[in-house]
């Protein structure tokens, strides 16, 4: 008789360890299916709950509260569209507004290229005379007028 009581108590305690009362009353929020479209097609659509897909596509999101969908595509400005959940009082269903979720992406403005500052070249002398004083006529010695050969003066 003692063995039966000990076995029954052991089974009862083992069954209680994996069962908790609060989990039993929690209900999972209903999921909602939404259609996602964009112009141009092929944009990445990311719901605020984390699900992603490439447009046109359809997502199934857990409808716990209102959320948003962000559409992004390279060379286009991202666009975020808010989505509202409309609960049906007559049943457990949820509808979303808007459905389909549509975004028209605008081209991104071309980014201005920052001008890189070029290093300035070393300063050069302004006249050639300062660079080559021995070769320049300005710096040659002038002969006195009386030293000019007589053949040239006649």
C-alpha positions as CSV (number, residue, x, y, z in Angstrom):
1,X,0.0,0.0,0.0
2,X,2.8,2.4,0.8
3,X,4.4,1.7,-2.6
4,X,1.2,2.7,-4.4
5,X,1.0,6.0,-2.5
6,X,4.6,6.8,-3.1
7,X,4.3,6.1,-6.9
8,X,1.1,8.1,-7.1
9,X,2.7,11.0,-5.3
10,X,5.7,10.9,-7.5
11,X,3.7,10.8,-10.7
12,X,1.6,13.7,-9.4
13,X,4.6,15.9,-8.7
14,X,6.2,15.0,-12.0
15,X,3.1,16.0,-13.9
16,X,2.9,19.4,-12.1
17,X,6.4,20.4,-12.9
18,X,5.7,20.7,-16.7
19,X,2.3,22.3,-16.3
20,X,1.7,25.8,-15.1
21,X,-1.7,27.5,-14.7
22,X,-0.9,31.0,-16.3
23,X,0.2,29.4,-19.6
24,X,-3.1,27.6,-19.9
25,X,-5.1,30.8,-20.0
26,X,-2.9,32.7,-22.5
27,X,-4.3,32.8,-26.0
28,X,-2.1,33.3,-28.9
29,X,-2.9,36.4,-30.9
30,X,-4.4,35.8,-34.3
31,X,-2.2,36.1,-37.4
32,X,-3.2,38.3,-40.3
33,X,-2.1,37.9,-43.9
34,X,-1.2,41.1,-45.8
35,X,-0.3,41.7,-49.4
36,X,2.7,44.0,-50.0
37,X,3.2,45.9,-53.3
38,X,5.6,48.6,-54.4
39,X,6.5,50.7,-57.4
40,X,9.1,49.8,-58.5
41,X,8.7,46.1,-57.7
42,X,11.5,44.2,-56.0
43,X,11.7,46.4,-52.9
44,X,12.5,44.8,-49.6
45,X,9.4,45.1,-47.3
46,X,10.1,44.8,-43.6
47,X,7.3,44.7,-41.0
48,X,8.1,46.3,-37.6
49,X,7.6,42.8,-36.1
50,X,10.7,41.6,-38.1
51,X,9.2,39.7,-41.1
52,X,10.7,40.5,-44.5
53,X,10.0,39.7,-48.2
54,X,10.6,41.2,-51.7
55,X,7.6,42.9,-53.3
56,X,5.1,41.8,-54.6
57,X,4.6,39.4,-51.8
58,X,2.4,38.3,-48.9
59,X,3.3,38.2,-45.2
60,X,1.6,36.5,-42.3
61,X,2.1,38.6,-39.2
62,X,1.1,38.0,-35.6
63,X,-1.6,40.6,-35.1
64,X,-1.0,41.7,-31.5
65,X,-1.1,45.4,-32.2
66,X,-0.8,48.0,-35.0
67,X,2.5,47.9,-36.9
68,X,4.3,49.5,-39.8
69,X,5.9,48.2,-43.0
70,X,9.1,49.9,-44.4
71,X,9.9,49.5,-48.1
72,X,13.5,50.0,-49.2
73,X,15.3,49.7,-52.4
74,X,18.8,50.8,-53.4
75,X,18.9,54.3,-55.1
76,X,15.4,55.0,-53.7
77,X,14.2,56.8,-50.6
78,X,12.7,54.3,-48.0
79,X,9.0,54.7,-47.2
80,X,7.2,53.6,-44.1
81,X,3.4,52.8,-44.2
82,X,1.4,52.4,-41.0
83,X,-0.9,49.4,-40.8
84,X,-3.9,49.2,-38.4
85,X,-5.5,46.1,-37.1
86,X,-9.3,46.0,-37.1
87,X,-10.7,43.3,-34.8
88,X,-13.9,41.7,-35.7
89,X,-16.2,41.7,-32.6
90,X,-18.3,38.8,-33.9
91,X,-15.4,36.4,-34.2
92,X,-11.7,35.9,-33.5
93,X,-10.6,37.2,-36.9
94,X,-8.5,40.3,-37.6
95,X,-8.4,42.4,-40.7
96,X,-5.8,44.9,-41.6
97,X,-6.1,48.3,-43.1
98,X,-4.8,49.0,-45.8
99,X,-4.7,45.7,-47.5
100,X,-2.8,45.5,-49.9
101,X,-0.1,47.8,-48.4
102,X,1.2,49.9,-51.3
103,X,4.3,52.1,-51.5
104,X,5.5,54.2,-54.4
105,X,9.2,54.8,-53.8
106,X,10.8,58.1,-54.9
107,X,14.3,58.1,-56.5
108,X,17.0,59.3,-54.1
109,X,18.7,62.6,-54.8
110,X,22.2,62.1,-56.0
111,X,24.6,62.6,-53.2
112,X,26.9,65.6,-53.6
113,X,30.5,64.4,-53.8
114,X,32.6,66.2,-51.3
115,X,35.5,67.9,-53.0
116,X,38.7,66.4,-51.8
117,X,41.2,69.1,-51.0
118,X,44.1,68.7,-53.2
119,X,47.5,69.3,-51.7
120,X,48.9,72.6,-53.1
121,X,51.9,72.2,-55.3
122,X,55.1,73.8,-54.0
123,X,55.4,77.5,-54.9
124,X,57.5,78.1,-58.0
125,X,59.4,81.3,-58.4
126,X,57.5,83.8,-60.5
127,X,60.2,84.6,-63.0
128,X,62.7,82.4,-64.7
129,X,65.4,84.9,-63.8
130,X,65.2,83.8,-60.2
131,X,65.6,80.2,-61.0
132,X,68.6,80.5,-63.3
133,X,70.5,83.7,-62.5
134,X,73.6,82.7,-64.5
135,X,71.8,81.8,-67.6
136,X,69.4,84.7,-67.6
137,X,70.2,87.9,-69.6
138,X,69.1,90.1,-66.8
139,X,71.9,88.9,-64.6
140,X,74.7,88.9,-67.1
141,X,77.3,91.5,-66.7
142,X,77.1,94.3,-69.1
143,X,80.2,95.5,-70.7
144,X,80.9,99.2,-70.5
145,X,80.2,101.1,-73.7
146,X,83.8,101.9,-74.3
147,X,84.7,98.2,-74.3
148,X,82.7,97.5,-77.4
149,X,85.0,96.6,-80.3
150,X,85.7,99.3,-82.8
151,X,84.6,97.2,-85.6
152,X,81.1,97.2,-84.3
153,X,81.0,100.8,-83.5
154,X,81.8,102.0,-87.0
